[in-house]
Amino acid sequence: MNLKTKEKIGIVQLGCAKNLIDMELMLALLVKNGYEYTFDIDDPFVHKVIVNTCSFICDAQKESVKTIMELIAMDKKVIITGCLAQRHKEELRELLPEVTHFVGINKYDKIVEAVESTHYYNVSANCDYKYLENVNREQITMGASSYIKIAEGCFYNCGYCTIPMIRGKYHSRKIENVVKEAKNLAKKGVKEIVIIAQDTTSYGLDLYKKPMLSELLRQLNEIDDISWIRLMYAYPMNFDEELMETINNLSKVVKYIDIPLQHSNIEVLKRMKRPSFDYRKFIKKIRKKIKNVSLRTTFIVGYPGETDEEFQDLYDFVEEMKFDKIGVFKYSREKGTYAYDLKPQIKAKVKNDRYKKLMKLQKSISLEINKKLIGKKIPCIVEQIYNNGIIVARSYKDAPEVDGLVYISSNEHILPNDIVDVKITKASHYDLYGIV
């Protein structure tokens, strides 16, 4: 039972889904200790605001700092949590002397203590973050789907990536803890769980001394009230035949996989310190083993030393493989990473041109793929129903927040969270239209 309600805390959530879950864990501790929270930072009763920051690339850091400065100008007491607080530790204290509260990545269990202190600084020199298992998340994104984080940190040190220095070593959660959390979400009405980690295919290596993602998926597949299980952030390493067969054979695991490849050229992959093998064979094998699989991936253009020929290899790869979805990022030079000192650094104009060229190609591929769905029936999960009769859903081919939507009409009574078969009648570059 909650204590008597204390003051109301403002919330600003920035960054990725993994960051979102961290915020939900902190909110759970605050609610348990009698606090209310709100996303309305203009609320005159809100004097303290928690800003859960992102620091993955330079643009994310700028957004975090801009948000903090705006809150300071509003005379709010700011509590900085998340990746920016962890990555920049002492520098932030000098840059933002008005901020008196900093909470590091592995100190989220101290959030109540931070809120109740007049000054608070608790950021470890070296982060080694483990999930707060004894805390039931305070969900702030209730709906058809919810994320589940199965591990923290990362085993790898990709040349461009800041995550190991921010989040620390890889730590898998126990299978029973993940399954328990999934069952709790199902009781709340969640129909789709989205599996996330910095690298999901390494799940279990530290804890069980072998890859255990297949076993985890099998156990999640047995939960009665869960309809869809979606796999994100599947690192190419440890993506073996057993995992492919597991995904193909389990009825609730949607045939959708997000595999961040980052590039196709072997030499670029070596400079990135990424797995450097023939991705063409790899993708073809996945498509052979998993029937009707939908593939999403991400690529980086303008990595240090990327030649015109190496970019052309990537362009040809995308054109040949015809991924259902891709994300393209312009390389961001980050201090502390291996790639920071690599030469030559690619000019911004070149990066921008390559970005536009690749996105233009994918736009045409996406339209081509979507048009092939016209006349076919595909399962979709209903996300929202508007008063004007418009129903917004997602197909099994679309992950929440990052992919397209399906706009449907129906003469039947449909509710949010329902999963229905939709006949596609029209297609655009990224979205679909259909009828139940």
NORPEKA-V115043 format. One record per helix or strand. SS is the DSSP state (hx for helix, st for strand). FROM is the first residue (numbers start at 0). TO is the last residue. If there is no record, write none. Layout:
{{SS:FROM:TO} {SS:FROM:TO}}
This chain:
{{st:7:12} {hx:16:31} {st:35:37} {st:47:52} {hx:57:72} {st:76:81} {hx:82:94} {st:100:102} {hx:104:114} {st:119:121} {st:144:148} {st:150:151} {hx:162:166} {st:170:171} {hx:174:186} {st:191:195} {hx:212:219} {st:227:230} {hx:240:248} {st:252:257} {st:261:261} {hx:265:270} {hx:278:288} {st:293:300} {hx:307:320} {st:324:329} {hx:337:340} {hx:347:370} {st:376:384} {st:390:394} {st:405:408} {st:418:426} {st:431:434}}
